[in-house]
Amino acid sequence: MYNETFLRRAIEISAKALETPGTEPFGAVIVKDGKIVGEGINRSVMNHDPTSHGETEAIRDACRNLETVDLRGCELYSSCEPCALCVAAMNIAGIAALYYAADMAQAGGAIADLPEAARFPVDVDRLTHECGHAVTERIMPSEQHLDVEATKILHDWASLARSRV
Ligand SMILES: [Zn+2]
């Protein structure tokens, strides 16, 4: 069941990217039985790992903390709608439900403002076309909340990147 505290935590994690070089403002938490069991932020640039998204990092963290690869019954809260890569990882791990803030269109608006050199290389529309269905057409239940707050952080990130060019 949706709990705003956890989505606010995911957004708070995303905002750390404004101060942490090598990260991007996409944060996620995994919740089991009303408690956070894993957290993640996008560290693709820092780790030289294109699969280091907030959601995959949160799944890795939760699995290590719980010493399992089975996250059935867990919920994922993300500052942004997960890409197809992360949806695949969520389904492999058995995540039961998704709650997210900014959606793909809102994130895309901020990413379009990034300077060319810092532009997110993922073509989300192509990825969705190649890998599966839109968020509203999936079996996994999902809800969007707090999108305005999460999208502001994405635009702050793009402004910060532009100021450094
Ligand atoms: Zn992703």
Residues whose N, C-alpha, C, O or C-beta is under 5 A from the ligand:
A	BS01	ZN	H53 P82 C83 L85 C86
